[in-house]
Amino acid sequence: MPPPTYTLTILYPAGTTFNMPYYLSTHMPLAEKHWKPYGAQSWKVVQLPHDAPYCVQATVKWGSREEFLKALAGPEVEEIKGDVKNFSDREPIMLVGEVVGSSS
């Protein structure tokens, strides 16, 4: 399998009320279940320092931009987005982009 070439980065602003246990045990597995059939390859969640402008960063890796766009257009995305209220009091900022370099 070729290395992932596209990423979705999700950032939650500092000051967000955030339920990390729920996010890790329920939300991210939900996203993985729905997005894996579309080509999502992996995800990671980073707890950021208290003085950072964001408190949590999640990154989902995809094999291609096309796979990501299909997943975003799928009906499952509404369930994923609807779950945000169960762990956060603020909407996240989402960034997407092509991987242009990495190391293992």
CYANA upper distance limits for C-alpha pairs under 8 A (distance plus 0.5 A):
  2 PRO  CA     63 GLY  CA      7.87
  3 PRO  CA     63 GLY  CA      7.35
  4 PRO  CA     41 GLN  CA      7.73
  4 PRO  CA     61 LYS  CA      6.38
  4 PRO  CA     62 TRP  CA      5.73
  4 PRO  CA     63 GLY  CA      4.82
  4 PRO  CA     64 SER  CA      7.41
  4 PRO  CA     99 VAL  CA      7.94
  5 THR  CA     61 LYS  CA      7.95
  5 THR  CA     62 TRP  CA      6.76
  5 THR  CA     63 GLY  CA      5.74
  5 THR  CA     64 SER  CA      5.92
  5 THR  CA     65 ARG  CA      8.01
  5 THR  CA     98 GLU  CA      6.12
  5 THR  CA     99 VAL  CA      5.44
  5 THR  CA    100 VAL  CA      8.08
  6 TYR  CA     61 LYS  CA      6.48
  6 TYR  CA     62 TRP  CA      5.55
  6 TYR  CA     63 GLY  CA      6.69
  6 TYR  CA     64 SER  CA      5.91
  6 TYR  CA     65 ARG  CA      6.21
  6 TYR  CA     68 PHE  CA      8.09
  6 TYR  CA     96 VAL  CA      7.82
  6 TYR  CA     97 GLY  CA      6.17
  6 TYR  CA     98 GLU  CA      4.90
  6 TYR  CA     99 VAL  CA      6.03
  7 THR  CA     59 THR  CA      7.09
  7 THR  CA     60 VAL  CA      6.10
  7 THR  CA     61 LYS  CA      5.12
  7 THR  CA     62 TRP  CA      6.40
  7 THR  CA     96 VAL  CA      6.09
  7 THR  CA     97 GLY  CA      6.04
  7 THR  CA     98 GLU  CA      6.90
  7 THR  CA     99 VAL  CA      7.48
  8 LEU  CA     59 THR  CA      6.09
  8 LEU  CA     60 VAL  CA      5.65
  8 LEU  CA     61 LYS  CA      7.13
  8 LEU  CA     94 MET  CA      7.39
  8 LEU  CA     95 LEU  CA      6.30
  8 LEU  CA     96 VAL  CA      5.05
  8 LEU  CA     97 GLY  CA      7.37
  9 THR  CA     57 GLN  CA      7.37
  9 THR  CA     58 ALA  CA      6.19
  9 THR  CA     59 THR  CA      4.93
  9 THR  CA     60 VAL  CA      7.05
  9 THR  CA     94 MET  CA      6.20
  9 THR  CA     95 LEU  CA      5.56
  9 THR  CA     96 VAL  CA      6.67
 10 ILE  CA     57 GLN  CA      6.11
 10 ILE  CA     58 ALA  CA      5.55
 10 ILE  CA     59 THR  CA      6.79
 10 ILE  CA     92 PRO  CA      6.70
 10 ILE  CA     93 ILE  CA      6.26
 10 ILE  CA     94 MET  CA      5.09
 10 ILE  CA     95 LEU  CA      6.95
 11 LEU  CA     54 TYR  CA      6.81
 11 LEU  CA     55 CYS  CA      8.06
 11 LEU  CA     56 VAL  CA      6.36
 11 LEU  CA     57 GLN  CA      5.20
 11 LEU  CA     58 ALA  CA      7.15
 11 LEU  CA     92 PRO  CA      5.91
 11 LEU  CA     93 ILE  CA      5.57
 11 LEU  CA     94 MET  CA      6.85
 12 TYR  CA     16 THR  CA      7.25
 12 TYR  CA     54 TYR  CA      5.97
 12 TYR  CA     55 CYS  CA      6.29
 12 TYR  CA     56 VAL  CA      5.80
 12 TYR  CA     57 GLN  CA      7.11
 12 TYR  CA     90 ARG  CA      7.90
 12 TYR  CA     91 GLU  CA      7.69
 12 TYR  CA     92 PRO  CA      5.26
 12 TYR  CA     93 ILE  CA      6.93
 13 PRO  CA     53 PRO  CA      6.64
 13 PRO  CA     54 TYR  CA      4.65
 13 PRO  CA     55 CYS  CA      6.34
 13 PRO  CA     56 VAL  CA      8.04
 13 PRO  CA     90 ARG  CA      8.28
 13 PRO  CA     92 PRO  CA      7.53
 13 PRO  CA     93 ILE  CA      8.30
 14 ALA  CA     50 HIS  CA      8.13
 14 ALA  CA     52 ALA  CA      7.42
 14 ALA  CA     53 PRO  CA      5.74
 14 ALA  CA     54 TYR  CA      4.83
 14 ALA  CA     55 CYS  CA      5.31
 15 GLY  CA     55 CYS  CA      7.91
 16 THR  CA     55 CYS  CA      7.81
 16 THR  CA     88 SER  CA      7.11
 16 THR  CA     89 ASP  CA      6.65
 16 THR  CA     90 ARG  CA      6.57
 17 THR  CA     87 PHE  CA      8.26
 17 THR  CA     88 SER  CA      6.05
 17 THR  CA     89 ASP  CA      6.09
 17 THR  CA     90 ARG  CA      8.14
 18 PHE  CA     87 PHE  CA      5.98
 18 PHE  CA     88 SER  CA      5.18
 18 PHE  CA     89 ASP  CA      7.57
 19 ASN  CA     23 TYR  CA      6.77
 19 ASN  CA     87 PHE  CA      5.21
 19 ASN  CA     88 SER  CA      7.07
 20 MET  CA     24 LEU  CA      6.61
 20 MET  CA     87 PHE  CA      7.76
 21 PRO  CA     25 SER  CA      6.48
 22 TYR  CA     26 THR  CA      5.87
 22 TYR  CA     27 HIS  CA      7.09
 22 TYR  CA     86 ASN  CA      8.38
 22 TYR  CA     87 PHE  CA      6.79
 23 TYR  CA     27 HIS  CA      5.24
 23 TYR  CA     28 MET  CA      6.51
 23 TYR  CA     87 PHE  CA      6.77
 24 LEU  CA     28 MET  CA      6.13
 24 LEU  CA     29 PRO  CA      7.84
 25 SER  CA     29 PRO  CA      7.13
 26 THR  CA     30 LEU  CA      6.60
 27 HIS  CA     31 ALA  CA      6.77
 27 HIS  CA     80 ILE  CA      7.93
 27 HIS  CA     83 ASP  CA      7.44
 27 HIS  CA     84 VAL  CA      8.39
 28 MET  CA     32 GLU  CA      6.57
 29 PRO  CA     33 LYS  CA      6.50
 30 LEU  CA     34 HIS  CA      6.87
 30 LEU  CA     80 ILE  CA      7.46
 31 ALA  CA     35 TRP  CA      6.34
 31 ALA  CA     80 ILE  CA      6.56
 32 GLU  CA     36 LYS  CA      5.94
 32 GLU  CA     40 ALA  CA      7.72
 32 GLU  CA     42 SER  CA      8.46
 32 GLU  CA     43 TRP  CA      8.47
 33 LYS  CA     37 PRO  CA      8.11
 34 HIS  CA     38 TYR  CA      8.27
 34 HIS  CA     76 GLU  CA      6.67
 34 HIS  CA     77 VAL  CA      8.37
 35 TRP  CA     39 GLY  CA      7.09
 35 TRP  CA     40 ALA  CA      5.98
 35 TRP  CA     71 ALA  CA      6.46
 36 LYS  CA     40 ALA  CA      5.05
 36 LYS  CA     41 GLN  CA      7.11
 38 TYR  CA     67 GLU  CA      6.19
 38 TYR  CA     68 PHE  CA      7.75
 38 TYR  CA     70 LYS  CA      7.17
 38 TYR  CA     71 ALA  CA      5.99
 39 GLY  CA     62 TRP  CA      6.41
 39 GLY  CA     63 GLY  CA      6.76
 39 GLY  CA     64 SER  CA      8.50
 39 GLY  CA     67 GLU  CA      6.11
 39 GLY  CA     68 PHE  CA      7.84
 40 ALA  CA     60 VAL  CA      7.36
 40 ALA  CA     61 LYS  CA      6.38
 40 ALA  CA     62 TRP  CA      5.10
 40 ALA  CA     63 GLY  CA      7.47
 40 ALA  CA     67 GLU  CA      8.10
 40 ALA  CA     68 PHE  CA      7.94
 41 GLN  CA     60 VAL  CA      7.91
 41 GLN  CA     61 LYS  CA      5.96
 41 GLN  CA     62 TRP  CA      5.93
 41 GLN  CA     63 GLY  CA      7.44
 42 SER  CA     60 VAL  CA      6.27
 42 SER  CA     61 LYS  CA      5.83
 42 SER  CA     62 TRP  CA      8.00
 43 TRP  CA     58 ALA  CA      7.53
 43 TRP  CA     59 THR  CA      5.93
 43 TRP  CA     60 VAL  CA      4.79
 43 TRP  CA     61 LYS  CA      6.70
 44 LYS  CA     58 ALA  CA      6.10
 44 LYS  CA     59 THR  CA      5.91
 44 LYS  CA     60 VAL  CA      7.25
 45 VAL  CA     56 VAL  CA      7.62
 45 VAL  CA     57 GLN  CA      6.20
 45 VAL  CA     58 ALA  CA      4.79
 45 VAL  CA     59 THR  CA      7.05
 46 VAL  CA     56 VAL  CA      6.26
 46 VAL  CA     57 GLN  CA      5.59
 46 VAL  CA     58 ALA  CA      6.74
 47 GLN  CA     55 CYS  CA      6.69
 47 GLN  CA     56 VAL  CA      5.35
 47 GLN  CA     57 GLN  CA      7.15
 48 LEU  CA     52 ALA  CA      7.04
 48 LEU  CA     54 TYR  CA      7.20
 48 LEU  CA     55 CYS  CA      5.47
 48 LEU  CA     56 VAL  CA      6.01
 48 LEU  CA     57 GLN  CA      7.62
 49 PRO  CA     55 CYS  CA      7.31
 50 HIS  CA     55 CYS  CA      7.25
 62 TRP  CA     67 GLU  CA      7.28
 62 TRP  CA     68 PHE  CA      6.84
 63 GLY  CA     67 GLU  CA      7.27
 64 SER  CA     68 PHE  CA      7.07
 65 ARG  CA     69 LEU  CA      6.70
 65 ARG  CA     98 GLU  CA      7.97
 66 GLU  CA     70 LYS  CA      6.71
 67 GLU  CA     71 ALA  CA      6.79
 68 PHE  CA     72 LEU  CA      6.67
 69 LEU  CA     73 ALA  CA      6.68
 70 LYS  CA     74 GLY  CA      6.64
 71 ALA  CA     76 GLU  CA      8.48
 71 ALA  CA     77 VAL  CA      7.80
 72 LEU  CA     77 VAL  CA      6.64
 73 ALA  CA     77 VAL  CA      7.75
 75 PRO  CA     79 GLU  CA      8.48
 76 GLU  CA     80 ILE  CA      7.12
 77 VAL  CA     81 LYS  CA      6.56
 78 GLU  CA     82 GLY  CA      6.34
 79 GLU  CA     83 ASP  CA      6.77
 80 ILE  CA     84 VAL  CA      7.71
 83 ASP  CA     87 PHE  CA      8.08
 84 VAL  CA     88 SER  CA      6.35
 84 VAL  CA     89 ASP  CA      8.49
 84 VAL  CA     91 GLU  CA      7.88
 85 LYS  CA     89 ASP  CA      6.72
 85 LYS  CA     90 ARG  CA      8.37
